[in-house]
Amino acid sequence: MAEVTTIQVTKETAEYLKVLKEIYRYKTYEDLIRMIVRPLYGYPIDLSRTVPPGYKITRGENQFTILEDGMISRIFITIPPGSRNYVRIWVGIDKETILPRGWTAENPIGLTGEIVGKFFNVFWPVRRGQVVWAEIENRDGANEHTPTILVEFQNKLLPMAVKPEEVGLWRR
C-alpha cells in the first residue's frame, strides 16, 4: 500500500471539495485531487535527449511510465537541420514500436532526415503502468545531436452527466 500523509484546508475549501467529489462521482478525495492538479486534457511527455557522437540511446534509458488510462494522440518530432541522415528515431509503447509505422525486426527503419516540427497522429490507447519510450541513434561520429520528441498524452474525458444543482452546488 502507498504511504499516506495528511493535508489541511479550510472548512470552506473542504466543503467545495466535497461538492466537486460528488459532481464528478469520485470515490475518494485522492482521485479528485489528482484530477484537479493534472492538466484537464493531458500533458506532453518529453523524450528529447542529447545524443553523443556515435551513440544510441535505448528505450531502457529513455522512457516514461504512464500515470493513468488515456491515449497517446500524437507525437511531435523535430530532427534539426544539419542532422540530415545522422539521427534515427523510434517511439513505442511497451514492446511495440508505433513510430515509424511499418517497423519490424526484419525491417528496422527509423525516422531520419530533416524533420522540422512535424506532428504524427497515432491515437494509441494506453493503460496506467504502460511504458512509452524513444530510441535515438546518432550515426554522426563527430557531433552530438538533440532531436525533439514530445509525446502527447490525453486523459479520458471527465464525466459531466450530473448537474451542479443535483448535488447542492447551487442553492436557492
C-alpha positions as CSV (number, residue, x, y, z in Angstrom):
1,M,0.0,0.0,0.0
2,A,1.2,3.5,-0.8
3,E,2.4,5.8,2.0
4,V,-0.2,8.4,3.0
5,T,0.0,11.9,4.6
6,T,-2.4,14.5,5.9
7,I,-3.1,17.9,4.4
8,Q,-5.0,20.8,5.9
9,V,-7.6,23.0,4.2
10,T,-10.1,25.5,5.4
11,K,-13.7,24.2,6.1
12,E,-14.9,26.3,3.1
13,T,-12.4,24.6,0.8
14,A,-13.3,21.2,2.3
15,E,-17.0,21.8,1.5
16,Y,-16.1,22.8,-2.0
17,L,-14.0,19.7,-2.5
18,K,-16.9,17.5,-1.2
19,V,-19.3,19.0,-3.7
20,L,-16.8,18.5,-6.5
21,K,-16.2,14.9,-5.5
22,E,-20.0,14.3,-5.8
23,I,-20.3,16.2,-9.1
24,Y,-17.5,14.1,-10.7
25,R,-18.5,11.0,-8.9
26,Y,-15.1,10.2,-7.5
27,K,-15.0,7.7,-4.7
28,T,-12.0,9.3,-2.9
29,Y,-10.5,12.8,-2.4
30,E,-7.3,11.4,-3.7
31,D,-8.9,10.8,-7.1
32,L,-10.5,14.3,-7.1
33,I,-7.2,16.0,-6.2
34,R,-5.3,14.1,-8.9
35,M,-8.0,15.3,-11.4
36,I,-7.5,18.9,-10.2
37,V,-3.8,19.1,-10.3
38,R,-3.2,17.5,-13.7
39,P,-3.9,19.4,-16.9
40,L,-7.5,19.0,-18.0
41,Y,-6.9,17.4,-21.4
42,G,-3.5,15.8,-20.9
43,Y,0.2,16.6,-20.9
44,P,3.3,16.3,-23.1
45,I,5.9,13.6,-22.3
46,D,9.3,14.9,-23.2
47,L,11.6,12.2,-24.6
48,S,14.1,14.6,-26.1
49,R,17.7,13.8,-25.4
50,T,21.1,15.0,-26.5
51,V,22.9,12.0,-28.1
52,P,26.7,11.9,-28.1
53,P,28.6,11.1,-31.3
54,G,28.2,7.5,-32.5
55,Y,25.8,6.6,-29.6
56,K,22.3,5.1,-29.4
57,I,20.0,5.9,-26.5
58,T,17.9,2.8,-25.9
59,R,14.3,2.5,-24.7
60,G,15.6,1.5,-21.3
61,E,17.5,4.8,-21.0
62,N,14.6,7.0,-22.3
63,Q,11.2,6.1,-21.1
64,F,8.2,7.3,-19.1
65,T,5.6,5.3,-17.2
66,I,2.0,6.2,-18.0
67,L,0.3,7.5,-14.8
68,E,-3.4,6.9,-15.8
69,D,-5.5,5.4,-18.5
70,G,-5.8,7.5,-21.7
71,M,-4.4,7.8,-25.2
72,I,-1.3,8.8,-26.9
73,S,-2.8,11.1,-29.5
74,R,0.2,12.4,-31.4
75,I,3.9,12.7,-31.4
76,F,5.8,15.8,-32.2
77,I,9.3,15.3,-33.8
78,T,12.0,17.7,-34.9
79,I,15.3,16.5,-36.3
80,P,17.2,19.8,-36.7
81,P,18.6,20.9,-40.0
82,G,22.2,19.8,-40.2
83,S,21.4,16.4,-38.6
84,R,20.5,15.1,-42.0
85,N,20.6,11.3,-42.0
86,Y,22.7,11.1,-38.9
87,V,19.8,10.8,-36.5
88,R,17.3,7.9,-36.4
89,I,14.3,7.8,-34.0
90,W,11.9,5.1,-32.9
91,V,9.0,5.6,-30.5
92,G,6.9,2.9,-28.9
93,I,4.7,1.6,-26.1
94,D,6.0,-1.3,-24.0
95,K,7.4,-3.8,-26.6
96,E,5.6,-2.3,-29.6
97,T,7.1,0.3,-32.0
98,I,4.4,2.8,-33.0
99,L,6.6,5.2,-34.9
100,P,7.7,4.9,-37.6
101,R,4.8,2.7,-38.9
102,G,5.9,-0.3,-40.8
103,W,8.8,-1.1,-38.4
104,T,9.6,-4.7,-37.9
105,A,12.6,-6.6,-36.6
106,E,13.3,-7.7,-40.2
107,N,12.9,-4.1,-41.5
108,P,14.3,-1.8,-38.7
109,I,13.7,1.5,-40.3
110,G,13.8,4.7,-38.2
111,L,12.7,8.2,-38.8
112,T,15.5,10.1,-40.4
113,G,16.3,13.1,-42.5
114,E,15.4,16.7,-41.6
115,I,12.1,16.9,-39.9
116,V,11.2,20.3,-38.7
117,G,8.2,20.4,-36.3
118,K,6.1,17.6,-37.6
119,F,3.1,16.0,-35.8
120,F,2.4,12.3,-36.3
121,N,-1.2,11.3,-35.3
122,V,-1.2,7.9,-33.7
123,F,-4.3,7.7,-31.4
124,W,-2.9,4.8,-29.4
125,P,-4.9,3.8,-26.2
126,V,-2.7,3.3,-23.2
127,R,-3.2,2.0,-19.6
128,R,-1.7,3.1,-16.4
129,G,1.7,1.5,-15.9
130,Q,2.5,1.1,-19.6
131,V,5.8,2.5,-20.7
132,V,6.3,4.9,-23.6
133,W,9.8,5.1,-24.9
134,A,12.0,6.6,-27.6
135,E,15.3,5.3,-29.0
136,I,17.6,7.8,-30.6
137,E,20.6,6.8,-32.7
138,N,23.3,9.3,-33.6
139,R,25.3,7.9,-36.5
140,D,27.5,11.1,-36.7
141,G,30.9,10.2,-35.4
142,A,31.9,13.8,-34.7
143,N,28.9,15.8,-33.4
144,E,26.2,15.4,-30.8
145,H,22.6,15.9,-31.8
146,T,19.4,16.9,-29.9
147,P,16.2,15.9,-31.7
148,T,12.9,17.0,-30.1
149,I,10.4,14.2,-29.2
150,L,7.2,15.2,-27.5
151,V,4.5,12.5,-26.9
152,E,1.1,14.0,-26.3
153,F,-0.9,12.1,-23.7
154,Q,-4.7,12.7,-23.5
155,N,-6.7,11.9,-20.4
156,K,-10.1,10.3,-20.6
157,L,-13.0,12.8,-20.8
158,L,-14.4,13.8,-17.4
159,P,-17.9,12.7,-16.6
160,M,-20.3,15.6,-16.9
161,A,-23.7,13.8,-16.6
162,V,-24.5,15.3,-13.2
163,K,-26.0,18.8,-12.9
164,P,-24.5,21.0,-10.2
165,E,-27.9,21.7,-8.6
166,E,-28.4,17.9,-8.1
167,V,-25.6,17.8,-5.6
168,G,-26.3,21.1,-3.9
169,L,-23.7,23.3,-5.6
170,W,-26.4,25.9,-6.4
171,R,-28.7,26.6,-3.5
172,R,-31.7,29.0,-3.5
